[in-house]
Amino acid sequence: MPLSKMVDKADKLLRQKRVMPLDGGRYNVIGDHGTYIVQVSPTGSLSCNCPGFQSKRRCSHVAAVLILREIKKGKG
Ligand SMILES: [Zn+2]
């Protein structure tokens, strides 16, 4: 998936409120094909349990959480 398309998809997930923070640095993301868990490690790296992330090491779910965290940082 091109990066721009991934960002578009991430933006859609955020606008539709499909990214929900959980405890322990985890986020519940309701994707088009299933619900996934994005985990933020103590070092700040993100991982997702969707098939796309397993093969490509990036996905729109991780991108959505990254954007969400940037928005929160900006407000704080
Ligand atoms: Zn994912």
N, CA, C, O and the ligand as a Tripos MOL2 file, in Angstrom:
@<TRIPOS>MOLECULE
protein
  305   303    77     0     0
PROTEIN
NO_CHARGES

@<TRIPOS>ATOM
      1 N           0.8550   -1.2020    0.0000 N.3       1 MET1
      2 CA          0.0000    0.0000    0.0000 C.3       1 MET1
      3 C           0.8890    1.2500    0.0000 C.2       1 MET1
      4 O           1.8110    1.3460    0.8110 O.2       1 MET1
      5 N           0.6250    2.2110   -0.9010 N.am      2 PRO2
      6 CA          1.4320    3.4460   -0.8680 C.3       2 PRO2
      7 C           1.2330    4.1870    0.4520 C.2       2 PRO2
      8 O           0.1710    4.1160    1.0700 O.2       2 PRO2
      9 N           2.2640    4.8890    0.8620 N.am      3 LEU3
     10 CA          2.2130    5.5790    2.1530 C.3       3 LEU3
     11 C           1.0510    6.5640    2.2160 C.2       3 LEU3
     12 O           0.3840    6.6770    3.2450 O.2       3 LEU3
     13 N           0.8070    7.2830    1.1080 N.am      4 SER4
     14 CA         -0.2550    8.2910    1.1320 C.3       4 SER4
     15 C          -1.6160    7.6390    1.3530 C.2       4 SER4
     16 O          -2.4740    8.1940    2.0390 O.2       4 SER4
     17 N          -1.8070    6.4510    0.7640 N.am      5 LYS5
     18 CA         -3.0680    5.7480    0.9280 C.3       5 LYS5
     19 C          -3.2170    5.2450    2.3650 C.2       5 LYS5
     20 O          -4.3110    5.2310    2.9280 O.2       5 LYS5
     21 N          -2.0890    4.8360    2.9390 N.am      6 MET6
     22 CA         -2.1040    4.3630    4.3250 C.3       6 MET6
     23 C          -2.4960    5.5010    5.2690 C.2       6 MET6
     24 O          -3.2600    5.3000    6.2130 O.2       6 MET6
     25 N          -1.9620    6.6990    5.0010 N.am      7 VAL7
     26 CA         -2.2790    7.8570    5.8400 C.3       7 VAL7
     27 C          -3.7520    8.2340    5.6820 C.2       7 VAL7
     28 O          -4.4130    8.5840    6.6600 O.2       7 VAL7
     29 N          -4.2690    8.1640    4.4490 N.am      8 ASP8
     30 CA         -5.6870    8.4340    4.2080 C.3       8 ASP8
     31 C          -6.5690    7.4950    5.0280 C.2       8 ASP8
     32 O          -7.5550    7.9080    5.6390 O.2       8 ASP8
     33 N          -6.1820    6.2170    5.0200 N.am      9 LYS9
     34 CA         -6.9390    5.2010    5.7390 C.3       9 LYS9
     35 C          -6.8610    5.4490    7.2450 C.2       9 LYS9
     36 O          -7.8550    5.3130    7.9580 O.2       9 LYS9
     37 N          -5.6790    5.8120    7.7140 N.am     10 ALA10
     38 CA         -5.4850    6.1090    9.1300 C.3      10 ALA10
     39 C          -6.3490    7.2960    9.5410 C.2      10 ALA10
     40 O          -6.9630    7.2970   10.6080 O.2      10 ALA10
     41 N          -6.3850    8.3030    8.6780 N.am     11 ASP11
     42 CA         -7.1850    9.4980    8.9460 C.3      11 ASP11
     43 C          -8.6640    9.1350    9.0530 C.2      11 ASP11
     44 O          -9.3810    9.6480    9.9130 O.2      11 ASP11
     45 N          -9.1060    8.2490    8.1720 N.am     12 LYS12
     46 CA        -10.5020    7.7970    8.1920 C.3      12 LYS12
     47 C         -10.8180    7.0750    9.5010 C.2      12 LYS12
     48 O         -11.8690    7.2960   10.1020 O.2      12 LYS12
     49 N          -9.8970    6.2090    9.9370 N.am     13 LEU13
     50 CA        -10.1020    5.4690   11.1900 C.3      13 LEU13
     51 C         -10.2620    6.4370   12.3580 C.2      13 LEU13
     52 O         -11.1060    6.2360   13.2310 O.2      13 LEU13
     53 N          -9.4390    7.4980   12.3670 N.am     14 LEU14
     54 CA         -9.4900    8.4620   13.4620 C.3      14 LEU14
     55 C         -10.7810    9.2700   13.4240 C.2      14 LEU14
     56 O         -11.4220    9.4740   14.4550 O.2      14 LEU14
     57 N         -11.1670    9.7330   12.2180 N.am     15 ARG15
     58 CA        -12.3660   10.5510   12.1060 C.3      15 ARG15
     59 C         -13.6150    9.7650   12.4760 C.2      15 ARG15
     60 O         -14.5810   10.3310   12.9880 O.2      15 ARG15
     61 N         -13.5960    8.4500   12.2150 N.am     16 GLN16
     62 CA        -14.7450    7.6200   12.5570 C.3      16 GLN16
     63 C         -14.6580    7.0560   13.9780 C.2      16 GLN16
     64 O         -15.4420    6.1940   14.3750 O.2      16 GLN16
     65 N         -13.6880    7.5670   14.7250 N.am     17 LYS17
     66 CA        -13.4970    7.1890   16.1370 C.3      17 LYS17
     67 C         -13.3350    5.6800   16.3060 C.2      17 LYS17
     68 O         -13.9130    5.0700   17.2050 O.2      17 LYS17
     69 N         -12.5320    5.0960   15.4150 N.am     18 ARG18
     70 CA        -12.3200    3.6540   15.4610 C.3      18 ARG18
     71 C         -10.9980    3.3010   16.1370 C.2      18 ARG18
     72 O         -10.5740    2.1450   16.1070 O.2      18 ARG18
     73 N         -10.3470    4.2890   16.7460 N.am     19 VAL19
     74 CA         -9.1060    4.0540   17.4870 C.3      19 VAL19
     75 C          -9.3690    4.3960   18.9510 C.2      19 VAL19
     76 O          -9.6320    5.5520   19.2850 O.2      19 VAL19
     77 N          -9.2980    3.3870   19.8240 N.am     20 MET20
     78 CA         -9.6100    3.6120   21.2380 C.3      20 MET20
     79 C          -8.4220    3.2210   22.1170 C.2      20 MET20
     80 O          -7.9320    2.0940   22.0410 O.2      20 MET20
     81 N          -7.9630    4.1580   22.9520 N.am     21 PRO21
     82 CA         -6.8520    3.8240   23.8490 C.3      21 PRO21
     83 C          -7.2830    2.8170   24.9060 C.2      21 PRO21
     84 O          -8.3660    2.9270   25.4810 O.2      21 PRO21
     85 N          -6.4240    1.8350   25.1540 N.am     22 LEU22
     86 CA         -6.6210    0.8770   26.2460 C.3      22 LEU22
     87 C          -5.5310    1.1440   27.2790 C.2      22 LEU22
     88 O          -4.7560    2.0900   27.1400 O.2      22 LEU22
     89 N          -5.4740    0.3130   28.3110 N.am     23 ASP23
     90 CA         -4.4060    0.4860   29.3060 C.3      23 ASP23
     91 C          -3.1090   -0.1440   28.7860 C.2      23 ASP23
     92 O          -3.1160   -0.9100   27.8220 O.2      23 ASP23
     93 N          -2.0070    0.1930   29.4400 N.am     24 GLY24
     94 CA         -0.7260   -0.4300   29.1190 C.3      24 GLY24
     95 C          -0.1610   -0.0600   27.7620 C.2      24 GLY24
     96 O           0.5620   -0.8510   27.1570 O.2      24 GLY24
     97 N          -0.4870    1.1600   27.2640 N.am     25 GLY25
     98 CA          0.0610    1.5920   25.9850 C.3      25 GLY25
     99 C          -0.5040    0.8450   24.7940 C.2      25 GLY25
    100 O           0.1320    0.7530   23.7440 O.2      25 GLY25
    101 N          -1.7010    0.3140   24.9650 N.am     26 ARG26
    102 CA         -2.3210   -0.4120   23.8620 C.3      26 ARG26
    103 C          -3.4930    0.3700   23.3000 C.2      26 ARG26
    104 O          -4.1280    1.1600   24.0000 O.2      26 ARG26
    105 N          -3.7670    0.1380   22.0300 N.am     27 TYR27
    106 CA         -4.8840    0.7930   21.3630 C.3      27 TYR27
    107 C          -5.7000   -0.2530   20.6390 C.2      27 TYR27
    108 O          -5.1530   -1.1350   19.9790 O.2      27 TYR27
    109 N          -7.0240   -0.1500   20.7660 N.am     28 ASN28
    110 CA         -7.9360   -1.0080   20.0400 C.3      28 ASN28
    111 C          -8.3240   -0.3060   18.7350 C.2      28 ASN28
    112 O          -8.8730    0.7950   18.7700 O.2      28 ASN28
    113 N          -8.0480   -0.9240   17.5950 N.am     29 VAL29
    114 CA         -8.3340   -0.3030   16.3050 C.3      29 VAL29
    115 C          -9.3070   -1.1790   15.5200 C.2      29 VAL29
    116 O          -9.0300   -2.3480   15.2490 O.2      29 VAL29
    117 N         -10.4460   -0.5960   15.1600 N.am     30 ILE30
    118 CA        -11.4400   -1.3340   14.3900 C.3      30 ILE30
    119 C         -11.1530   -1.1060   12.9090 C.2      30 ILE30
    120 O         -11.5170   -0.0690   12.3530 O.2      30 ILE30
    121 N         -10.5010   -2.0760   12.2750 N.am     31 GLY31
    122 CA        -10.1550   -1.9840   10.8610 C.3      31 GLY31
    123 C         -11.2860   -2.4570    9.9780 C.2      31 GLY31
    124 O         -12.3360   -2.8810   10.4590 O.2      31 GLY31
    125 N         -11.0570   -2.3780    8.6690 N.am     32 ASP32
    126 CA        -12.0820   -2.8020    7.7160 C.3      32 ASP32
    127 C         -12.2890   -4.3110    7.7430 C.2      32 ASP32
    128 O         -13.3690   -4.7980    7.4110 O.2      32 ASP32
    129 N         -11.2590   -5.0500    8.1370 N.am     33 HIS33
    130 CA        -11.3450   -6.5120    8.0720 C.3      33 HIS33
    131 C         -11.2520   -7.1920    9.4340 C.2      33 HIS33
    132 O         -11.1730   -8.4170    9.5230 O.2      33 HIS33
    133 N         -11.2620   -6.3870   10.4890 N.am     34 GLY34
    134 CA        -11.1930   -6.9730   11.8230 C.3      34 GLY34
    135 C         -10.7360   -5.9480   12.8360 C.2      34 GLY34
    136 O         -10.3560   -4.8310   12.4840 O.2      34 GLY34
    137 N         -10.7760   -6.3380   14.0980 N.am     35 THR35
    138 CA        -10.3420   -5.4490   15.1680 C.3      35 THR35
    139 C          -8.9570   -5.8790   15.6260 C.2      35 THR35
    140 O          -8.7190   -7.0570   15.8930 O.2      35 THR35
    141 N          -8.0450   -4.9160   15.7160 N.am     36 TYR36
    142 CA         -6.6520   -5.2290   16.0060 C.3      36 TYR36
    143 C          -6.1490   -4.4410   17.2030 C.2      36 TYR36
    144 O          -6.7200   -3.4190   17.5840 O.2      36 TYR36
    145 N          -5.0660   -4.9420   17.7870 N.am     37 ILE37
    146 CA         -4.4490   -4.2790   18.9190 C.3      37 ILE37
    147 C          -3.0910   -3.7170   18.4940 C.2      37 ILE37
    148 O          -2.2150   -4.4520   18.0380 O.2      37 ILE37
    149 N          -2.9360   -2.4100   18.6510 N.am     38 VAL38
    150 CA         -1.6470   -1.7640   18.4120 C.3      38 VAL38
    151 C          -0.9810   -1.5650   19.7750 C.2      38 VAL38
    152 O          -1.5790   -1.0080   20.6960 O.2      38 VAL38
    153 N           0.2590   -2.0250   19.8880 N.am     39 GLN39
    154 CA          0.9830   -1.9630   21.1480 C.3      39 GLN39
    155 C           2.1430   -0.9610   21.0180 C.2      39 GLN39
    156 O           2.9480   -1.0410   20.0910 O.2      39 GLN39
    157 N           2.2080   -0.0200   21.9670 N.am     40 VAL40
    158 CA          3.3270    0.9160   22.0030 C.3      40 VAL40
    159 C           4.3130    0.4190   23.0540 C.2      40 VAL40
    160 O           3.9630    0.2850   24.2270 O.2      40 VAL40
    161 N           5.5360    0.1490   22.6350 N.am     41 SER41
    162 CA          6.5410   -0.3710   23.5670 C.3      41 SER41
    163 C           7.1240    0.7790   24.3930 C.2      41 SER41
    164 O           6.9740    1.9430   24.0220 O.2      41 SER41
    165 N           7.7980    0.4580   25.5260 N.am     42 PRO42
    166 CA          8.4090    1.5230   26.3440 C.3      42 PRO42
    167 C           9.4150    2.3700   25.5640 C.2      42 PRO42
    168 O           9.6580    3.5240   25.9160 O.2      42 PRO42
    169 N          10.0000    1.8030   24.5050 N.am     43 THR43
    170 CA         10.9470    2.5740   23.6940 C.3      43 THR43
    171 C          10.2380    3.4240   22.6420 C.2      43 THR43
    172 O          10.8800    4.1940   21.9270 O.2      43 THR43
    173 N           8.9160    3.2860   22.5480 N.am     44 GLY44
    174 CA          8.1540    4.1200   21.6280 C.3      44 GLY44
    175 C           7.9200    3.5000   20.2660 C.2      44 GLY44
    176 O           7.3520    4.1450   19.3850 O.2      44 GLY44
    177 N           8.3470    2.2520   20.0730 N.am     45 SER45
    178 CA          8.0740    1.6130   18.7920 C.3      45 SER45
    179 C           6.6920    0.9610   18.8300 C.2      45 SER45
    180 O           6.2400    0.4920   19.8740 O.2      45 SER45
    181 N           6.0330    0.9420   17.6770 N.am     46 LEU46
    182 CA          4.6650    0.4600   17.6060 C.3      46 LEU46
    183 C           4.5960   -0.8590   16.8500 C.2      46 LEU46
    184 O           5.3380   -1.0860   15.8940 O.2      46 LEU46
    185 N           3.6930   -1.7220   17.2960 N.am     47 SER47
    186 CA          3.4530   -2.9540   16.5500 C.3      47 SER47
    187 C           1.9640   -3.2330   16.5340 C.2      47 SER47
    188 O           1.2240   -2.7610   17.3970 O.2      47 SER47
    189 N           1.5260   -4.0030   15.5460 N.am     48 CYS48
    190 CA          0.1100   -4.3210   15.3770 C.3      48 CYS48
    191 C          -0.0060   -5.8130   15.1110 C.2      48 CYS48
    192 O           0.9100   -6.4230   14.5600 O.2      48 CYS48
    193 N          -1.1220   -6.3950   15.4980 N.am     49 ASN49
    194 CA         -1.2740   -7.8350   15.3030 C.3      49 ASN49
    195 C          -2.0610   -8.1840   14.0410 C.2      49 ASN49
    196 O          -2.5520   -9.3060   13.9150 O.2      49 ASN49
    197 N          -2.1880   -7.2370   13.1020 N.am     50 CYS50
    198 CA         -2.8810   -7.5480   11.8540 C.3      50 CYS50
    199 C          -1.9290   -8.2400   10.8670 C.2      50 CYS50
    200 O          -0.7100   -8.1250   10.9980 O.2      50 CYS50
    201 N          -2.4820   -8.9560    9.8810 N.am     51 PRO51
    202 CA         -1.6190   -9.6750    8.9170 C.3      51 PRO51
    203 C          -0.7100   -8.7370    8.1250 C.2      51 PRO51
    204 O           0.4310   -9.0900    7.8240 O.2      51 PRO51
    205 N          -1.2060   -7.5470    7.7860 N.am     52 GLY52
    206 CA         -0.4140   -6.5990    7.0120 C.3      52 GLY52
    207 C           0.8570   -6.1950    7.7320 C.2      52 GLY52
    208 O           1.9220   -6.0930    7.1220 O.2      52 GLY52
    209 N           0.7400   -5.9640    9.0460 N.am     53 PHE53
    210 CA          1.9260   -5.5620    9.8010 C.3      53 PHE53
    211 C           2.9210   -6.7050    9.8990 C.2      53 PHE53
    212 O           4.1310   -6.4840    9.8590 O.2      53 PHE53
    213 N           2.4170   -7.9270   10.0260 N.am     54 GLN54
    214 CA          3.3100   -9.0830   10.1420 C.3      54 GLN54
    215 C           4.2020   -9.2050    8.8980 C.2      54 GLN54
    216 O           5.3700   -9.5770    9.0100 O.2      54 GLN54
    217 N           3.6590   -8.8950    7.7260 N.am     55 SER55
    218 CA          4.4450   -9.0650    6.5020 C.3      55 SER55
    219 C           5.1920   -7.8060    6.1000 C.2      55 SER55
    220 O           6.2990   -7.8940    5.5670 O.2      55 SER55
    221 N           4.6030   -6.6110    6.3470 N.am     56 LYS56
    222 CA          5.2200   -5.3780    5.8340 C.3      56 LYS56
    223 C           5.8060   -4.4860    6.9200 C.2      56 LYS56
    224 O           6.4640   -3.4910    6.6140 O.2      56 LYS56
    225 N           5.5750   -4.8300    8.1910 N.am     57 ARG57
    226 CA          6.0620   -4.0480    9.3340 C.3      57 ARG57
    227 C           5.4730   -2.6450    9.3780 C.2      57 ARG57
    228 O           6.0190   -1.7670   10.0460 O.2      57 ARG57
    229 N           4.3740   -2.4250    8.6790 N.am     58 ARG58
    230 CA          3.6380   -1.1710    8.8090 C.3      58 ARG58
    231 C           2.2190   -1.3940    8.3320 C.2      58 ARG58
    232 O           1.9520   -2.2660    7.5050 O.2      58 ARG58
    233 N           1.3150   -0.5920    8.8640 N.am     59 CYS59
    234 CA         -0.0890   -0.7080    8.4770 C.3      59 CYS59
    235 C          -0.8180    0.5670    8.8600 C.2      59 CYS59
    236 O          -0.2810    1.4170    9.5700 O.2      59 CYS59
    237 N          -2.0520    0.6890    8.3790 N.am     60 SER60
    238 CA         -2.8190    1.9060    8.6410 C.3      60 SER60
    239 C          -3.1960    2.0310   10.1160 C.2      60 SER60
    240 O          -3.4240    3.1380   10.6060 O.2      60 SER60
    241 N          -3.2620    0.8990   10.8300 N.am     61 HIS61
    242 CA         -3.6160    0.9360   12.2570 C.3      61 HIS61
    243 C          -2.5000    1.5970   13.0660 C.2      61 HIS61
    244 O          -2.7540    2.4480   13.9170 O.2      61 HIS61
    245 N          -1.2630    1.1890   12.7840 N.am     62 VAL62
    246 CA         -0.1060    1.8010   13.4420 C.3      62 VAL62
    247 C          -0.0260    3.2880   13.0630 C.2      62 VAL62
    248 O           0.2520    4.1410   13.9060 O.2      62 VAL62
    249 N          -0.2730    3.5790   11.7880 N.am     63 ALA63
    250 CA         -0.2360    4.9720   11.3270 C.3      63 ALA63
    251 C          -1.2790    5.8070   12.0710 C.2      63 ALA63
    252 O          -1.0040    6.9460   12.4480 O.2      63 ALA63
    253 N          -2.4810    5.2460   12.2850 N.am     64 ALA64
    254 CA         -3.5420    5.9680   12.9830 C.3      64 ALA64
    255 C          -3.1350    6.2810   14.4200 C.2      64 ALA64
    256 O          -3.3780    7.3830   14.9130 O.2      64 ALA64
    257 N          -2.5140    5.3060   15.0900 N.am     65 VAL65
    258 CA         -2.0880    5.5240   16.4820 C.3      65 VAL65
    259 C          -0.9650    6.5710   16.5310 C.2      65 VAL65
    260 O          -0.9280    7.4110   17.4300 O.2      65 VAL65
    261 N          -0.0550    6.5100   15.5540 N.am     66 LEU66
    262 CA          1.0160    7.5070   15.4860 C.3      66 LEU66
    263 C           0.4410    8.9160   15.3520 C.2      66 LEU66
    264 O           0.8690    9.8420   16.0410 O.2      66 LEU66
    265 N          -0.5340    9.0630   14.4570 N.am     67 ILE67
    266 CA         -1.1570   10.3740   14.2390 C.3      67 ILE67
    267 C          -1.8830   10.8230   15.5050 C.2      67 ILE67
    268 O          -1.7840   11.9830   15.9060 O.2      67 ILE67
    269 N          -2.6150    9.8950   16.1320 N.am     68 LEU68
    270 CA         -3.3560   10.2170   17.3570 C.3      68 LEU68
    271 C          -2.4070   10.7140   18.4540 C.2      68 LEU68
    272 O          -2.7050   11.6840   19.1510 O.2      68 LEU68
    273 N          -1.2620   10.0370   18.5940 N.am     69 ARG69
    274 CA         -0.2930   10.4200   19.6230 C.3      69 ARG69
    275 C           0.3410   11.7700   19.3220 C.2      69 ARG69
    276 O           0.6510   12.5300   20.2400 O.2      69 ARG69
    277 N           0.5360   12.0740   18.0350 N.am     70 GLU70
    278 CA          1.0740   13.3830   17.6430 C.3      70 GLU70
    279 C           0.0660   14.4870   17.9650 C.2      70 GLU70
    280 O           0.4360   15.5560   18.4510 O.2      70 GLU70
    281 N          -1.2200   14.2130   17.6860 N.am     71 ILE71
    282 CA         -2.2780   15.1960   17.9690 C.3      71 ILE71
    283 C          -2.3040   15.4800   19.4710 C.2      71 ILE71
    284 O          -2.3850   16.6370   19.8840 O.2      71 ILE71
    285 N          -2.2360   14.4230   20.2870 N.am     72 LYS72
    286 CA         -2.2960   14.5870   21.7420 C.3      72 LYS72
    287 C          -1.0960   15.3740   22.2480 C.2      72 LYS72
    288 O          -1.2270   16.2270   23.1260 O.2      72 LYS72
    289 N           0.0990   15.0750   21.6750 N.am     73 LYS73
    290 CA          1.3170   15.7830   22.0660 C.3      73 LYS73
    291 C           1.1580   17.2740   21.7790 C.2      73 LYS73
    292 O           1.5510   18.1140   22.5880 O.2      73 LYS73
    293 N           0.5770   17.5970   20.6180 N.am     74 GLY74
    294 CA          0.3910   18.9770   20.2050 C.3      74 GLY74
    295 C          -0.5150   19.7380   21.1500 C.2      74 GLY74
    296 O          -0.3210   20.9320   21.3800 O.2      74 GLY74
    297 N          -1.5140   19.0430   21.7050 N.am     75 LYS75
    298 CA         -2.4640   19.6860   22.6020 C.3      75 LYS75
    299 C          -1.8830   19.8740   23.9930 C.2      75 LYS75
    300 O          -2.2070   20.8300   24.6960 O.2      75 LYS75
    301 N          -1.0020   18.9250   24.3810 N.am     76 GLY76
    302 CA         -0.4540   18.9890   25.7230 C.3      76 GLY76
    303 C           0.5530   20.0940   25.7960 C.2      76 GLY76
    304 O           1.1430   20.3230   26.8520 O.2      76 GLY76
    305 ZN         -2.4350   -3.2300   11.6350 Zn       77 ZN77
@<TRIPOS>BOND
     1     1     2 1
     2     2     3 1
     3     3     4 2
     4     3     5 am
     5     5     6 1
     6     6     7 1
     7     7     8 2
     8     7     9 am
     9     9    10 1
    10    10    11 1
    11    11    12 2
    12    11    13 am
    13    13    14 1
    14    14    15 1
    15    15    16 2
    16    15    17 am
    17    17    18 1
    18    18    19 1
    19    19    20 2
    20    19    21 am
    21    21    22 1
    22    22    23 1
    23    23    24 2
    24    23    25 am
    25    25    26 1
    26    26    27 1
    27    27    28 2
    28    27    29 am
    29    29    30 1
    30    30    31 1
    31    31    32 2
    32    31    33 am
    33    33    34 1
    34    34    35 1
    35    35    36 2
    36    35    37 am
    37    37    38 1
    38    38    39 1
    39    39    40 2
    40    39    41 am
    41    41    42 1
    42    42    43 1
    43    43    44 2
    44    43    45 am
    45    45    46 1
    46    46    47 1
    47    47    48 2
    48    47    49 am
    49    49    50 1
    50    50    51 1
    51    51    52 2
    52    51    53 am
    53    53    54 1
    54    54    55 1
    55    55    56 2
    56    55    57 am
    57    57    58 1
    58    58    59 1
    59    59    60 2
    60    59    61 am
    61    61    62 1
    62    62    63 1
    63    63    64 2
    64    63    65 am
    65    65    66 1
    66    66    67 1
    67    67    68 2
    68    67    69 am
    69    69    70 1
    70    70    71 1
    71    71    72 2
    72    71    73 am
    73    73    74 1
    74    74    75 1
    75    75    76 2
    76    75    77 am
    77    77    78 1
    78    78    79 1
    79    79    80 2
    80    79    81 am
    81    81    82 1
    82    82    83 1
    83    83    84 2
    84    83    85 am
    85    85    86 1
    86    86    87 1
    87    87    88 2
    88    87    89 am
    89    89    90 1
    90    90    91 1
    91    91    92 2
    92    91    93 am
    93    93    94 1
    94    94    95 1
    95    95    96 2
    96    95    97 am
    97    97    98 1
    98    98    99 1
    99    99   100 2
   100    99   101 am
   101   101   102 1
   102   102   103 1
   103   103   104 2
   104   103   105 am
   105   105   106 1
   106   106   107 1
   107   107   108 2
   108   107   109 am
   109   109   110 1
   110   110   111 1
   111   111   112 2
   112   111   113 am
   113   113   114 1
   114   114   115 1
   115   115   116 2
   116   115   117 am
   117   117   118 1
   118   118   119 1
   119   119   120 2
   120   119   121 am
   121   121   122 1
   122   122   123 1
   123   123   124 2
   124   123   125 am
   125   125   126 1
   126   126   127 1
   127   127   128 2
   128   127   129 am
   129   129   130 1
   130   130   131 1
   131   131   132 2
   132   131   133 am
   133   133   134 1
   134   134   135 1
   135   135   136 2
   136   135   137 am
   137   137   138 1
   138   138   139 1
   139   139   140 2
   140   139   141 am
   141   141   142 1
   142   142   143 1
   143   143   144 2
   144   143   145 am
   145   145   146 1
   146   146   147 1
   147   147   148 2
   148   147   149 am
   149   149   150 1
   150   150   151 1
   151   151   152 2
   152   151   153 am
   153   153   154 1
   154   154   155 1
   155   155   156 2
   156   155   157 am
   157   157   158 1
   158   158   159 1
   159   159   160 2
   160   159   161 am
   161   161   162 1
   162   162   163 1
   163   163   164 2
   164   163   165 am
   165   165   166 1
   166   166   167 1
   167   167   168 2
   168   167   169 am
   169   169   170 1
   170   170   171 1
   171   171   172 2
   172   171   173 am
   173   173   174 1
   174   174   175 1
   175   175   176 2
   176   175   177 am
   177   177   178 1
   178   178   179 1
   179   179   180 2
   180   179   181 am
   181   181   182 1
   182   182   183 1
   183   183   184 2
   184   183   185 am
   185   185   186 1
   186   186   187 1
   187   187   188 2
   188   187   189 am
   189   189   190 1
   190   190   191 1
   191   191   192 2
   192   191   193 am
   193   193   194 1
   194   194   195 1
   195   195   196 2
   196   195   197 am
   197   197   198 1
   198   198   199 1
   199   199   200 2
   200   199   201 am
   201   201   202 1
   202   202   203 1
   203   203   204 2
   204   203   205 am
   205   205   206 1
   206   206   207 1
   207   207   208 2
   208   207   209 am
   209   209   210 1
   210   210   211 1
   211   211   212 2
   212   211   213 am
   213   213   214 1
   214   214   215 1
   215   215   216 2
   216   215   217 am
   217   217   218 1
   218   218   219 1
   219   219   220 2
   220   219   221 am
   221   221   222 1
   222   222   223 1
   223   223   224 2
   224   223   225 am
   225   225   226 1
   226   226   227 1
   227   227   228 2
   228   227   229 am
   229   229   230 1
   230   230   231 1
   231   231   232 2
   232   231   233 am
   233   233   234 1
   234   234   235 1
   235   235   236 2
   236   235   237 am
   237   237   238 1
   238   238   239 1
   239   239   240 2
   240   239   241 am
   241   241   242 1
   242   242   243 1
   243   243   244 2
   244   243   245 am
   245   245   246 1
   246   246   247 1
   247   247   248 2
   248   247   249 am
   249   249   250 1
   250   250   251 1
   251   251   252 2
   252   251   253 am
   253   253   254 1
   254   254   255 1
   255   255   256 2
   256   255   257 am
   257   257   258 1
   258   258   259 1
   259   259   260 2
   260   259   261 am
   261   261   262 1
   262   262   263 1
   263   263   264 2
   264   263   265 am
   265   265   266 1
   266   266   267 1
   267   267   268 2
   268   267   269 am
   269   269   270 1
   270   270   271 1
   271   271   272 2
   272   271   273 am
   273   273   274 1
   274   274   275 1
   275   275   276 2
   276   275   277 am
   277   277   278 1
   278   278   279 1
   279   279   280 2
   280   279   281 am
   281   281   282 1
   282   282   283 1
   283   283   284 2
   284   283   285 am
   285   285   286 1
   286   286   287 1
   287   287   288 2
   288   287   289 am
   289   289   290 1
   290   290   291 1
   291   291   292 2
   292   291   293 am
   293   293   294 1
   294   294   295 1
   295   295   296 2
   296   295   297 am
   297   297   298 1
   298   298   299 1
   299   299   300 2
   300   299   301 am
   301   301   302 1
   302   302   303 1
   303   303   304 2
@<TRIPOS>SUBSTRUCTURE
     1 MET1         2 RESIDUE 1 A MET
     2 PRO2         6 RESIDUE 1 A PRO
     3 LEU3        10 RESIDUE 1 A LEU
     4 SER4        14 RESIDUE 1 A SER
     5 LYS5        18 RESIDUE 1 A LYS
     6 MET6        22 RESIDUE 1 A MET
     7 VAL7        26 RESIDUE 1 A VAL
     8 ASP8        30 RESIDUE 1 A ASP
     9 LYS9        34 RESIDUE 1 A LYS
    10 ALA10       38 RESIDUE 1 A ALA
    11 ASP11       42 RESIDUE 1 A ASP
    12 LYS12       46 RESIDUE 1 A LYS
    13 LEU13       50 RESIDUE 1 A LEU
    14 LEU14       54 RESIDUE 1 A LEU
    15 ARG15       58 RESIDUE 1 A ARG
    16 GLN16       62 RESIDUE 1 A GLN
    17 LYS17       66 RESIDUE 1 A LYS
    18 ARG18       70 RESIDUE 1 A ARG
    19 VAL19       74 RESIDUE 1 A VAL
    20 MET20       78 RESIDUE 1 A MET
    21 PRO21       82 RESIDUE 1 A PRO
    22 LEU22       86 RESIDUE 1 A LEU
    23 ASP23       90 RESIDUE 1 A ASP
    24 GLY24       94 RESIDUE 1 A GLY
    25 GLY25       98 RESIDUE 1 A GLY
    26 ARG26      102 RESIDUE 1 A ARG
    27 TYR27      106 RESIDUE 1 A TYR
    28 ASN28      110 RESIDUE 1 A ASN
    29 VAL29      114 RESIDUE 1 A VAL
    30 ILE30      118 RESIDUE 1 A ILE
    31 GLY31      122 RESIDUE 1 A GLY
    32 ASP32      126 RESIDUE 1 A ASP
    33 HIS33      130 RESIDUE 1 A HIS
    34 GLY34      134 RESIDUE 1 A GLY
    35 THR35      138 RESIDUE 1 A THR
    36 TYR36      142 RESIDUE 1 A TYR
    37 ILE37      146 RESIDUE 1 A ILE
    38 VAL38      150 RESIDUE 1 A VAL
    39 GLN39      154 RESIDUE 1 A GLN
    40 VAL40      158 RESIDUE 1 A VAL
    41 SER41      162 RESIDUE 1 A SER
    42 PRO42      166 RESIDUE 1 A PRO
    43 THR43      170 RESIDUE 1 A THR
    44 GLY44      174 RESIDUE 1 A GLY
    45 SER45      178 RESIDUE 1 A SER
    46 LEU46      182 RESIDUE 1 A LEU
    47 SER47      186 RESIDUE 1 A SER
    48 CYS48      190 RESIDUE 1 A CYS
    49 ASN49      194 RESIDUE 1 A ASN
    50 CYS50      198 RESIDUE 1 A CYS
    51 PRO51      202 RESIDUE 1 A PRO
    52 GLY52      206 RESIDUE 1 A GLY
    53 PHE53      210 RESIDUE 1 A PHE
    54 GLN54      214 RESIDUE 1 A GLN
    55 SER55      218 RESIDUE 1 A SER
    56 LYS56      222 RESIDUE 1 A LYS
    57 ARG57      226 RESIDUE 1 A ARG
    58 ARG58      230 RESIDUE 1 A ARG
    59 CYS59      234 RESIDUE 1 A CYS
    60 SER60      238 RESIDUE 1 A SER
    61 HIS61      242 RESIDUE 1 A HIS
    62 VAL62      246 RESIDUE 1 A VAL
    63 ALA63      250 RESIDUE 1 A ALA
    64 ALA64      254 RESIDUE 1 A ALA
    65 VAL65      258 RESIDUE 1 A VAL
    66 LEU66      262 RESIDUE 1 A LEU
    67 ILE67      266 RESIDUE 1 A ILE
    68 LEU68      270 RESIDUE 1 A LEU
    69 ARG69      274 RESIDUE 1 A ARG
    70 GLU70      278 RESIDUE 1 A GLU
    71 ILE71      282 RESIDUE 1 A ILE
    72 LYS72      286 RESIDUE 1 A LYS
    73 LYS73      290 RESIDUE 1 A LYS
    74 GLY74      294 RESIDUE 1 A GLY
    75 LYS75      298 RESIDUE 1 A LYS
    76 GLY76      302 RESIDUE 1 A GLY
    77 ZN77       305 GROUP 0 **** ****
